[in-house]
């Protein structure tokens, strides 16, 4: 059974009451729009809320009831943003704390503990996505050694949790432009030797595109390294075949909250879109800007949906699909150019429903949602 969900980091809820309110404001409306009996959520829980839930079984049971009565299910959690994801300026803060920090380890194990109690009865396993070790700057062998020890401790914690509860949860490291692990080649090199019973890769398809990776080659590389694809983020990046001709259109996507790493097919790079424009990098470009899957940007821009389609085909090919957890992650709705932003909550719910309908059309018929 493949599970399809949408990632709730699109909603700016920072505590349990806010998370429950977003279920009523958005998730229930999305489920009704799709005429679905059950809607999957890729739940995002800020670290303080996760700590509270992990410490209190009564709160976890309450959250499970609140999901059940609304026809919602959770098999995956987004553990990349630690907190304050919708603060006025996030940028590099989303990469902190990183895997050199015990706070990151504690947060991730908290999420696994919570997910065990949220999993539907028929779910084979749960998944948690996390950042690819750290932002690349200041990385050195000493920090790498500390991070590896934390990954070993994470694997032991997940092993103990499965032995105690009978519910396995795996953690996937999500390659992202600008990070220590930016692509699948770096994943294969830097995650060699991890405990792949519990640890693997979260493959974000927008990030794959921005890295100018081809899906078949990327998946072959991960298989050769023995790294399982624990989770897939169904996402599409912004593309400009001719950045000079598209300069005005691209400037509409410059905004202060999120980092929009820009990569050229020629191998040159910028850590944000405004930098790429100022330096006039040669094109074509792909920009780390999660654009709605079902609605192409206005010309002369386009999206990497064709690569997304190819990647899903590769993931599902063969007798054993490479992954069974698919999460639509478009968190940038409220920073799209003004004419593309949803005007209200109902319009956002409609947009999320349209994305999920698009994603569902790419997956086998036996998808749980």
N, C-alpha and C positions, 0 to 999 in steps of 0.2 A: 504494500500500500504506500503510495506517495502522499505526502502531506504538503498542502499549499497554504500559505499564510501571508499576511501583510505585517510589516514591522511597525510597531506602535511608537518608534522613536520619532515619527512624524508629528506626534502630539506632545505639547509641552507640559506634561504632568510630572510633578516632582515628589509626590507623596501618595499614599495608598488611596486616600479619598479622591484625589485628582485622577488617579488611574481608573478607579471605579466609575467616575463621572465620564471619562472618555469612552468607556464601554457603551454607555447610554447615548452619548452624543454622536459617536461615529460608528463603532463596531456593529451595533444592532442595526443601524441604518444601512450599513454596507451589506450585512447578511440579508436583510429584507430586499434590498435592491437586486441581489443575486438570486433571490428565491431559494436560498440554501438552508437546509435544516441545521447545519453546523458550519460556523466560520472559524478558520484557523487564525490565530494571532501569534506573531513573533514578538513576544512581549519584551519591552524594555523596562527595567526596574533600576532607578538610580541607587547608588551604593547605600545610602542611609536607609532607604525603604527595604532594600534587600537584606540588610543586617537585621532590621526589625522583624521581617518575615522569617528569616532563617532561625531566629531565636525563639519563635513563638508558634507552636504547632496549631494553636487555636486560630491565629491569624491566617495561617496557610489554608486551613480548612475553610475559613470564611471566603478567602479569595477563590478557592476551587468552587464553592457553592455559587458565588457571584458569577463565575464563568458559566457554570452549568445551566443556571436558570435563564441565561440570555442566549443559550445555544452557541457558546464560544468554546474553543479548545486551544490548548497550548502544548506543543511538543518541542518548541525551540525558544530560547531566550537570546536577546542581543546583549552581550556583555562587553561590547566595545566601548561605548561612552560610559564613563564612570559616574558622571553627574553633570548637572547644569548644561545639558546639551543645547538648550534653547536660550542660553544667556545672550545678552546683546552682542558679545564678541566671544566666540569659542576658539576658532582657528586651531593653534597648536595645543590648546588645553585638552582637547579630546584624546590626546596621546598620553596623558598623565592621569594617574600614576601608571608607569609601565611595568614590564615584567621583571625589572630589577627591584621592585617594591613589594613588600609583604602585603600592602593594602590591595594590590591587584590580585594576588593569590587568594586572600581572604574573600574578596568580593566574588571571585569566580567560583570558589567552593560554596559560598552562600547561595549563588544562583543555582548550582547543581542540587543543593539540598532542597531548595524551593521547588525546582522543577520535578523532582521525584514525586512530590505530592500533588502536582498539577497535571501530570500525564494522564491522558485518557486510559481507561482500563485496557483497551486493545493495542496501545502503542508499544512497539517493540523496544524503543529507546527514546531518549531525549538528546538534545544537542544545545550547546552554548557556543556562540561565536565570541572571539576576543581579538584584541589588536595583535599585529605581527611583531611581537616583542617590544618595539619602541620606535620612536622617531629616530632617524639615522644619525643625527648630530650627537656628538659626545659618546657614541658607542665605541667600546674598546674591549680588549680581552677580559679585563676584570669584570666589567658589567655583564659581558656575555656569560661568564662563569656563574655569577650570581643568578642570572635569569635561568640558566639551565638547572641549577639546583631547585629553583622554584617550580620549574616544569616537572621535575622528578617528584617533588612533593605533591604537586597537583595530581599527577597520575596515581600516586599512592592514595590520595584522598578520594579520588573517583572510584578506585578499586574497592576501598573500604565501604564507600557508600553503596555500591552495587551489592557487595556481600551482605550488608546489613538489611537493605531494603528489597533486594531482588529486582531493582529498576536501574538499568544501565544508563548513564549519561556520558556523552562524549563532548570534548571541547575542540573547536576548530579555530586555528590561527588564520586570520584573514589578510593575505597579502594586499598591501596598499601602496600606491606611489608615494615615495618620499620616506618610507619606513625602512627599518633594518631589513625586513623581508618585503620586497616590492613586487616580486614576480615568482613564478613557480621554480625557476632555476635557483633562486636564492632560498626558497623554501626547502628544496631538495638538499641543498648544501648545509643550511643552518639548522634544520630540524632532524638531521640524520641522528638516529639512535634514540629518539624519543619513544615512549611506550605507545605504540600505535593501536593497542587495544582500546585506549582511552583518548588519545590525542591525534589530531589530524589537521585537515585544512578546511576552512570556510572559503569557498570560491565565490568571490563577488565578481559578477560578469562585467560590470562597468570598470572595475579595477583591471580586470584581465584585458579589456579593450584599450584602456589608457596606456597600459604597458606594451601595447602592440604585440600581444601574444596571440597565436593561433590556437583555437580550442583543442584540436586533435593533438597537436604537439605538446601543449601544456598538460593535458591529461595523461599522455604517454609518459611524460617526465615524472609526474606524481606517482604513477603506477610503478615505474622503474625504481623510484626511491622508496616504495612501500608505504607511501603516505595516503591514507584514505581521505576521500572527500566527505567530511562529516555533514556539511550543510552547503547549500548554494543560495547566494543572494541574487535574485532575479532583478537586475538593474541595467540601465543603459546610460552611456556617457554621451556628452555633447561632442559633435564632430564638425570640423571646418576644413573642407578640402583646400580652400584658398583663404587663409587667414587675412590676407591683405584686403581682398574683396569683401570679406565678412567682418571687417573691423568694427563697423558701427553696430552690427547685430551682436557681436561678441561683447561689446562694452555694456550692453543691457544685462548681461549675466554677471558682471562684477558686483560683488556685495561683501559686506564686512564680517559676516558671521562664520561662514564655513570656508575651509581651504579648498581651492579648486586647482589642484596640481594639473599642469599642462605638459603634454609630451608630444614631440614631433616624431613622425615616422623615420626621420633622419637621425634620431638618437639624442637630440638636444632637448633640454628640459627646463621648466620653471616650476617653482613651488606654489605659484598662484597665478590666476588668469591675468590680473593686472600687470604682474611682472612680465609675463609672456608678451603681452601687448606692448609694454614699454620697450622690451628688448627686441621686438619684432622677430621672434623666432621663425625660422623657415618652416613652411608647412609641408604636408597637411598636419593638423593638430587633432588630438583627442583630449578632452578636458574632463577632469573628475567633477562632474556635475550631474547628479542623478536626475535625468529628465523623465517625465511620465512615459511609460512603456507604450501606451496606445495612441499617443498624440505626437506626431513628428514636429520638431521645432520648425519655425518659419524659415523658408529659403532666404539666404544661401546656406544656412546651417542644416545639419542633419543629426541623426543619432546613431548609436552603434547597435540598434535592434537587429540588423542582419547577423552580426556576430553573436548576439544573444541567442537567436534562433539556431545557429550552427552549434553553439555550445550545448544547448539543451539536447539537440539531436545526438551529439557525441556522448553526453552523460547518460542517455537512455539506451544507447546502442548496446547490442550484445545480450546474452542470456541473463546477465546480472547487471542491472543499472548501477552506475557509479555512486548514486546518492538517492535518498528518498525524502529529504527535507528541503523544500523550496520556499523561500521567503522573499516576497516582493518588498524591496527597500527603496522607496522614494521619499526621502525626508526633506526634500528641498522645495516642496510645494509653495511655502510661504515666502521664498526668496526668488521665485521665478520672476522674469520680467512682468511688470504690472498687468499687462493685458492678458497674461496667461495664468495669473493667480486665481484660485477659487475665491468667489466673492463672500462666501459664508460657509458655515459648517456643513450645510446640506450639499453644497457644491463640492466641497472636499470629499465628503462621503461618496458622492457620485463618481468623482475622479478615481478614488481608491477602488470602488467597485468595477469601474471600467478597466483599470489595470489588472485586477484579479481575473476578470473575464478573459482578457487577452492572455494572461499567463496560463490560465486553465486550458486554453485552446492548444497550448504547446505540449501539454502533459497527457499521459494516458487517461482513459476514461475512469479508471478506478481511483481517482484522487479523492482523498478526504479533505474537506475544507471547513 
